[in-house]
Amino acid sequence: MSAAIATGVLAAAGIYLLLHGSLVRVVIGFLLLQHAVNLLLVTARSPQRDEAPILPAVAPQDPLGQAFVVTAIVIGFASVIFLLALTLRYVRAVRASGSAGRGNSAVESASGEGGGGASW
């Protein structure tokens, strides 16, 4: 039950941050949503939740679910690093062009600068 609550909280926080305007918060929301999906896969994998995965009395579980989750973690990590690199490059390109001082709200929200709203 606690894993289901944690999955729901992670998914809700991830979706909330994805819908936010800041680029850094979008990346963090994407990361939280990936963790929610991984936790969902781990908890949904075992039909016998109270038993250990390897016991002498029962047949051992298939490790395919854990392999999928490990693969998803590695792919998710690479995609988050790629999104962070794109965000950083975007902020640097807009600052170099000189339009950051003219009220570009996307850059101000991405870099945490600006007058209004919550900042990172």
URVENUR-V283689 format. One record per helix or strand of 3 or more residues. SS is the DSSP state (a for helix, b for strand). FROM is the first residue (numbers start at 1). TO is the last residue. If there is no record, write none. Layout:
SS_FROM_TO, SS_FROM_TO
//
This chain:
a_2_18, a_23_45, a_64_97, a_100_102, a_105_111
//
